[in-house]
């Protein structure tokens, strides 16, 4: 349970997951932010205005899946590392998962990274498609992993230093 171990329940996850028809249309942001705290950098980062924090700054962010284009600008801006982008249309058998990462060394494109579940369970080794720096003022990188579609809603982190070369 989230309040005790920091791991959201299946019901928590389902409450923020886009419907299947939206996932089938392409990349979309998923805000797995469940605690009511004063925070809104994700909403400020979204040029499409697809993320709202209402009625006040203490509310949890809500993504309008019909507006979101999955650009990922919100991923590195979330101080809670709670926003991910999932693209189920990446390839026939793989989805692209963009996730925030704040550790060194940063995995590099072409390496394999050990993907982790929300609870830290190792889910496998997945190709790093892209690693984008958050910029000089933001040390959060956005790492894009190609994962089997059945794990797209499970992979939410990378094991620090858990990288190796090649496919």
HELIX and SHEET records of a PDB file:
HELIX    1   1 UNK A    2  UNK A    5  1                                   4    
HELIX    2   2 UNK A   10  UNK A   16  1                                   7    
HELIX    3   3 UNK A   20  UNK A   23  1                                   4    
HELIX    4   4 UNK A   41  UNK A   45  1                                   5    
HELIX    5   5 UNK A  149  UNK A  151  5                                   3    
SHEET    1   A 7 UNK A  28  UNK A  31  0                                        
SHEET    2   A 7 UNK A  83  UNK A  87 -1                                        
SHEET    3   A 7 UNK A  94  UNK A 101 -1                                        
SHEET    4   A 7 UNK A 141  UNK A 148 -1                                        
SHEET    5   A 7 UNK A 122  UNK A 132 -1                                        
SHEET    6   A 7 UNK A 112  UNK A 116 -1                                        
SHEET    7   A 7 UNK A 157  UNK A 164 -1                                        
SHEET    1   B 2 UNK A  51  UNK A  52  0                                        
SHEET    2   B 2 UNK A  62  UNK A  63 -1                                        
END                                                                             
